[in-house]
Amino acid sequence: MEINNLEYNTEREKLIIPEYGRHLQKMINHTVAIEDREERNKVTKSIIAVMGNLQPHLRDVPEFQHKLWDQLFIMSDFKLDVDTPFPVLTKEKLQERPEPLDYPQNFPKYRFYGNNIKRMIDVANSWEDGELKSALALTIANHMKKCYLNWNKDTVEDSVIFNHLFELSDGRINMKGSSEDLTDSTNLMRGKKKKHNNNNNNSGKKNYRNNRGKKRY
């Protein structure tokens, strides 16, 4: 073979989706040039099968099949005219900007409690007064205390949590002056400290195992 006949990638057509390789791109270009629609449809299905074989664990999943057809149209530069089981992807549709996502615009006064606490309080407000609502309010207050301790200090007065709960519930959950005692701060933080200590102990054991086989001089 003469060196002048060698092909270099820099001189070849740029691949649109490189992971499928140049041979598949050439197959698609050939399919676009086929004049007979029936033959073009037949070859296109064969190409889809080849693309699916590259990822066999996903080739029969309907959503993945849709993705394969979309990629096929992209690699054909949207020139392929065939019958498809899915809506035809157009260049305009591909370049269309997605609709902006609606993010929750919550600006709570006490951010350390998080949005879930506010949702729980709203649910409690929707319940009728009774034992179930009181039990839920107590659970919420205990969780608020735990969130407060994680954020700030090693201890907090129950009255502070009750005041915050009263404020966040718009005055509809009032535990001020309640005889109920929230879980002790030490018990709430025990799980966190125990996990921290276990991590330290495991780290020490790992170092001990690593040092057992070393020679000492």
Secondary structure, 3 states (H helix, E strand, C coil): CCHHHCCCHHHCCCCCCHHHHHHHHHHHHHHHHCCCHHHHHHHHHHHHHHHHHCCCCCCCCHHHHHHHHHHHHHHCCCCCCCCCCCCCCCHHHHHCCCCCCCCCCCCCCCHHHCHHHHHHHHHHHHCCCCHHHHHHHHHHHHHHHHHHHHHCCCCCCHHHHHHHHHHHCCCCCCCCCCCCCCCCHHHHHHHHHHHHHHHHHHHHHHHHHHHHCCCCC
